[in-house]
């Protein structure tokens, strides 16, 4: 089900990013204060925290550097649209549900386990991952299998840098990502007929491509919960469901892993899920897409092979039948 806003209202006219971040900071403070029983804060302290220039606002900021891998010449999708038009079925199936329901996702403490075909199992703390490499600003096109798209300024570094720390064995040919799963989280709405936890996977050479991004933020801020906090994968030449959110486990495997949507509906969602305008979804065309946030008359555009990243990734699939391996 696609939820849209009236076509005559531009995304830039809804909520400025700074105002929305102030709102998020207020929510974070109130949630943390309640959990700690901090009900005796004075008015001066409350004013300091609610002030958009206070230290609390800095907690969401990420120090970043420019990346030459960023996509240029595209109008960015607004922060509001990126954070209010989401697929995150653990928090509801409608596009507006994750923004309303994902606030209870516990993102600290957070660890990522490394298992499978590695010299030894490892566990990384999220804050250690943040410091592993300089965080880069990378603008990527995001294309959903439902034929809508965005242009998002992500923050992270190439997943290959993480792989080097994991020391996988030569027999590791695939990487599997498992997302956080806990039905006891407030407003958790995981669909009962979907196989949980959410699982996705890549071939090792896909995972090692420099474009594959271990992602910690967007618009220079830490990831909002509804966008996959605190760490996710972004694979810009594939449909969005390949970019697993809220990752807790990374497995290096010899054989192709089971993945949630490929298991759920194998005739509709292939393991590779490369953006390919020549292979339609059984229920709709993939030849065009609707760019979220633009005026209605500017939304429809032609879908590009590999989402426009052919020069960087087409070699990965040389000799493959991309209609069969969709």
C-alpha positions, 0 to 999 in steps of 0.5 A: 500500500502506497501512502502519498501526500497531496501533490500540490504540497512540496516536501520542503514546505512541510517540516524543516530538518532542524525542526524535526531534529529538535522534535527527535531530541525532545522525544529522546530526552523524555524517553531516557528521562522516564527510563532513568526516573529523572523526574526532578530536573529543574526548569533551567536544565529542561530549557537547556535540553530543549534548546536546539543549540544545547549539547543534546542536539550534538549527540546526533551529529556525525563527523564526516568527510566527502567521498568521491563515490557520491552521486552528483547532479541529483536533487536530494529527497527531503529529510522529512520524506526519508524519515516518514516514507519507509518500509520497516515491516517490524513496525508496520506495513504502511509507509507512515507506520515506522516513523510512528512506531519505531521509537522504542527500538533500543539502539544503545547498547548495541553489538554486531556479532560476526559468525560463520566462515571466519578465523574466529567469531567476533563481536563489535560494539557499535561505537567501535564500528563508528570509529573504525574508519572515517565516516563519509558523506555519500549521496546514493539513489535509492530504488524500491521494488515498489517502483518509487525512489529517493536520493539520500545523503547517507553516512558510512564507509565501504562495507569492505573495510568491515570485512577486512576486520572479520578475517573471513576464510577463503571458503566464504562466498556469501555474506548474510545480514540478520536484523534485530528481532524482539516482539517485546519492543513497544509497538512492535508489529512484525507480521506473523506470516513473515519469517523473522528475523529479517535476513538478507545476503550478498555474494562476497564480491558484491559485498566487497564492492566499494559502493556497498556501504556500512551505514550509520547516518543520513543528512550528517545525523545518526540514523533515525530508528525508522531508517534502520538505526543504529547500523544498516547496509546500503546497496545502491544498485539493488532494490531497497529490500536488499539493504538490511536494517538494524543489523545485529549479526553478520555471517560469512557462508559458503552457500547462498543464504536464505533471505526473507523476501526471496523465501517469502515470494520467490517468484516476485523477489529474487536473491540478486534483486538488481535494479533492472527495468527489463524485468518486471515485477509480476504485478507491475512494471519496473520500467519507470519509477516515482521520485518521492517528494517532487511535484506530481508532474515531475515524479515519473522518470525512467528507471536506469539499469543497476539504478544508474551504477552500471559503470561500477557494478555491471562487471560483477554479473558478466555472463549471467542471465539477469532475467533468470537471476533477477 
